[in-house]
Amino acid sequence: MMKRRLVIAVLMMAPAASAVRAQQPSGDVRVVESTPAAHARIGARSSAFFVRFDRPVDHIKSTLVIRQGDKVVERLHPRLESAPEVLFAAAPTLPPGSYMLHWAVITVQGTKAIEGDIPFQVSDQ
């Protein structure tokens, strides 16, 4: 039930991102927001991850990976039902430590591939 609410919340935020996308010139895909935010400290029970971009991305060809140093901790599978500019995925509970949410996307037009990292920490809170 909680996952369903998260999906609904992500989908409801789509119109705001459409306004941002309409104002952006053609160029690199940019991150508008993410959960966790860059350098955020999250609790061990957090399991929802998303990255919102300034334009639609190809959900099938895009990836989300949680890394700890050079080690891949979890490969996440983006939900295909999320808004066109959002990669949303659920992850298992992570032990305390420092992590990177690595994302790699290609635009829906298939012309631009870009990737990046969002550092975050998990604590016992």
Buried (B, 14 or more C-beta within 10 A) or exposed (E): EEEEEBBEEBBEBBEEBEEBBEEBEEEEBEBBBBBBEEEBEBEEEBBBBBBBBBBBBBBEBBBBBBBBEEEEBBEBEBBEEBBBBBBBBBBEEBEEEEBBBBBBBBBBEEEBBBEBEBEBBBEEE
